[in-house]
């Protein structure tokens, strides 16, 4: 039971870290695109 | 390696800026320009025979690499207009320069003025390197104009070595790292915290000069500034690379990176722990490598080191940046309270770059061993 709970918690943390990274990279890409379009005029 | 070389060549061939719009904007009122020597133009008003003024182009070294300005003078040598004709500065810093009053402060000055920061010009706060580059470019344009128009301007000073507080702080931080890495040293933890807080305060909040992808891009593009006036750049990049190549230790990230320190301080507040991304780790490692490679390639193609330097340091330490960068910064800082150094672990471009340097180093060492072994066998 305890083991199961810990495993679930770990999976959730892993998912949150995946989400953090994907959102972060999404923001970085959008910001880069903004910079590139500003450069284009 | 092949991609980087290809992007480098493409960038070199595609970036030929049209400087004429800046030349025209630097001398309002002139509607035709005569090219006197490539860097100096005479501007004429409608149907005028005598020049209304002159526009000289000058070059300086900014944060992101070389920048050029067009300076418009009256025939008597008074500045009428200044336009940034070509630059590679990070967009947020350029905005800061344009809003910070440096260009306006140049108007009305004489070509005979010294144009030195802290002497007759003030740097824009948080954009010191860009301000220094603009002052240097204006001095250069004065020389270009004076050579042809017989104006009297101060002789270009021989570059003197600039050692200030940032350079001294950097040397002290390297020293602390050296001390902390000595085998058997007992106060490693304390010294590391002193170093982190020193980095956070000095390299972060006071001078805002942490190592960023722009430094690496600048290095790759060959935009190496004068060592006398940009000693900090050489100390930071050169010191880290040298120690990394010789000792195989990273002296920066865990010891005095200001953004790493900011995350650790927040981690202390929130009780952050090391969390692994478990089964997603491999995917995230390769994703980050892809993002960094993409960022370097775009910067090389556009010949603009700061264009894709996506770190949120500027946003953190001088409240500069786009809305998206502020959102990213908030996300990182909140996460840092619960996860140890989330930016460093999942997003920072420096770790993949250093890992790549390590791979290249190991390849070179292996190759060297092979060659020397073959020579010995012969």
HADDOCK unambig.tbl for C-alpha pairs under 7 A between the chains (distance, minus, plus):
assign (segid A and resid 14 and name CA) (segid B and resid 276 and name CA) 6.83 0.50 0.50
assign (segid A and resid 14 and name CA) (segid B and resid 277 and name CA) 4.54 0.50 0.50
assign (segid A and resid 14 and name CA) (segid B and resid 278 and name CA) 6.08 0.50 0.50
assign (segid A and resid 17 and name CA) (segid B and resid 277 and name CA) 5.98 0.50 0.50
assign (segid A and resid 18 and name CA) (segid B and resid 277 and name CA) 6.85 0.50 0.50
assign (segid A and resid 18 and name CA) (segid B and resid 280 and name CA) 6.92 0.50 0.50
assign (segid A and resid 21 and name CA) (segid B and resid 346 and name CA) 6.17 0.50 0.50
assign (segid A and resid 21 and name CA) (segid B and resid 347 and name CA) 6.84 0.50 0.50
assign (segid A and resid 24 and name CA) (segid B and resid 328 and name CA) 6.13 0.50 0.50
assign (segid A and resid 27 and name CA) (segid B and resid 324 and name CA) 6.10 0.50 0.50
assign (segid A and resid 27 and name CA) (segid B and resid 328 and name CA) 6.55 0.50 0.50
assign (segid A and resid 28 and name CA) (segid B and resid 310 and name CA) 6.33 0.50 0.50
assign (segid A and resid 31 and name CA) (segid B and resid 324 and name CA) 6.13 0.50 0.50
assign (segid A and resid 32 and name CA) (segid B and resid 308 and name CA) 6.11 0.50 0.50
assign (segid A and resid 35 and name CA) (segid B and resid 307 and name CA) 6.98 0.50 0.50
